[in-house]
Amino acid sequence: MPLATWKGFDHKQRMAGAKIIDTAIRVGKLRPPAKCIRCGQTEGEILYHTDNYSPDQILNCLEEVCWQCHYRIHNEHRFLESCKKYWEDIAQGKMYPPRDPLKRRANRTD
């Protein structure tokens, strides 16, 4: 299933950006994401998020986020109230359960 356009970057550009990030991690230019900068989560699926998929900028515009925070970033416009509550909970120190990356991969259908 193709990725939706995000901040003007289409599926092809986003996939190219993901490849740049993966390559940078593989060759040691970028360490694997380890801690969510939004909520502090260190367990489960932590990944890089960016709003800029330009090949010459992507590695300078990354933030490490857990799956829960990443989901909220991409869905604030659709689920405003629940996302607002989530960010308020995080600000108060609430920690949501981590997502197991192996479980997510096992459930993929693409």
Secondary structure, DSSP 8 states (H G I E B T S, - for coil): -----BTTB-HHHHHHHHHHHHHHHHTTSS----S-TTT---SS-EEEEES---TTTGGGSEEEEEHHHHHHHHHTTTSHHHHHHHHHHHHTT-------HHHHHHT---
